[in-house]
Amino acid sequence: MILNDKTIKEYLKKDILYIDPLEEFQIQPSSVDLRLGYDFLVYPEDIDVLDVKNPDYLDKMQKVVVSKEEGFIVQPKQFVLATTLEYIRLPDFLTAFVEGRSSLGRLGLFIENAGWVDAGFEGSITLEFYNANSRPIKIYPEMRICQLVFSEMKEPAERPYRGKYQGQRGTTASKIFMDKR
């Protein structure tokens, strides 16, 4: 079952669902708009190979922090990591889908986070941007960047998320090299 605005507000009030900071205008009929944070991670051109078993690429990634006024330019065909301004905490019976905003998609900005937030996750959400346009796209911290659609599970998860990204704050690079299999 997808949560409606009334249930989202109820869960927030009862601290079942946690989103901070959050303003009333962000709550939509069946989702919550999240805003863009201030820091970005860029993969520089001098990385030859991103080896999923070797985290050496992490040392070469460029962290960029911008002000609300200056914004950040996503170049054509560029892949960039970003973060939400909000920190969230999902209970063990709620999962969420991350959806890009249609208005940004119409400019060619693809927004993802692998599309899914597991029940029990806590942290800010790292987003993956790809500019499919042939023109640069300028975005600004605190603008509405994506939306979370919450789905209530029939029962709480037997093993809620407690993985390697639990508690992350700010833009977080891939930790796939930590996978056990």
N, C-alpha and C positions, 0 to 999 in steps of 0.2 A: 504494500500500500504506500503510495506517495503521500507525504505529509502536506497538508494545506497550511495557509498562513496562520489560521487559528491555532492549530496544533503546534506549529513551530513556535509561536509566541508563548503558548502554555508550557512547552518543554524548556524554553529559555527561562521563563519566570521561575520554574521549579528547579532550575539548574540541572535538569536531565541532559540538556544540550547546552554546550558552552561555546559562545563566539564572542571574542573581544579583540578590538573594539567593535561595537555594532550600533548603528543608528536605525531608527524606525523605517526610514525610506528604503533601506536595503532589503526589507522583507517584502517579497513579491507573493502573488497568489499561491504559487506552489514551489517556491525556491527562495534562496537568500543570495543576493548579489554580494560578491566579495570584491575588495578593492586591491589595486596594485600596490605593492610595497616599494621600497626605495633602492633595493640592491639587486644587481643582475650578475650572472656569471656568463662569460663569453669564452668559447673555445678559440684560441688564437690559431692563425694559419700555420704556424710552425710545428704543430702536432702532426706527426706523420701517420700514426695509427693509434686508435683508442682501443687498447688491449683490456678486455673485460676481466682478465686475471691479474693485471698489474696496474695499480693506482698511480703510476708516475705522472699521468696526464693531469692529476689534481694540482700538482705544483706549478703547472704552466697556465692553468685557467686564470683569466683576468676577472677580478671582482671590480665592478663599477657601481658606485653609489652616486645617485643624482638627487637634486632637490626637486621639490614639487613644481617649481617654476621652470626649471631647465628641461625636464623630461629626458627621455631616452629614445634614441632612434634605432629601430630594427631595420637593418639594411636588407635589400632584396636578396632572397635566397639564403638569408642568415638564420641560424638556429641559436637561440638564446634561452638561458634559464632565468626565471624570475620567481618572485614570491608574493604571496598574499599579505596584505597588511594585517589581516585577522589571524588570530590563533584560535583553533577550534579543538573541541573535545567531544567525541562521539561516544554514547553509551554502547554497551555490548549488544544492543538489539537494533541499532540504527546503522545504516550504511549510506553513503552519499555518492552521487554522480557529479563530476565536474564538467560543466558545459561552458564553452566559449560563448561570448555574446554575439548575436547575429549581426549587430551593427559593426563589430570589428571584423567578423568573418567576411562581410561584404567589402571590406578594404583589402582582404587577402591575408589577414593575420590569423593564423591557426593557433588555437590555445588549447593545451591539453595538460594533463598530469597523469597520463596513462588512463585518464577518464574515471577512476574509481578510488574511493576512500573506504577502507575496510572498517567494519564495526570495531570500536575500541581504540581507533586512532586518535592521537593527540598531537597537535603541532600546527605550525603554519604550513601552507600547502605550496610546494614547489611546482611551478608551472613551466611547461615547455612551449616556447613561441617559435613559430616558423613564418617568415614573411614570404608568401607565395606570389606577391605582387612584384612588378618590375620597378616599383618606386619605393623609396624608404617610407616607413611609417613611424611617426613620432607619437609616443605614448607617455602618460604622466602619472607619477605616484598619486595615489588616493583616488584615481578614476575607477569606476566600476569596470572590472576586467573579465569576470567570469561569474558563474552562478553555481550554487550547490543545490541539488535536488535530493531530498532525503527520502529514503525508503525504509519502512519499518519491517523488520524480519519477523517471521512467524514465532520464533523463539530466539532468545539471546544466543550469540555464538558460543560454541563449546570451547573454542580457542580464539578469543578476540585478539586483534592485532597488538603485538608487543615487539614489533620488529625493529630493524636497524634505523628506521627514520622516526621512531617514536620520540616525541618531544622536540623535534627539530624546530629551529627558529631561523628565519631568514632563508635565502636561497641556498639549497643544499644540492651538491653535485651527486652523481650516481655513486652508490656504494655497492655495486654489483659484485665487485671483487671480494666482498665479505660473504657471498653466498656459499653455503656449505656443499651444495651439489651443482 
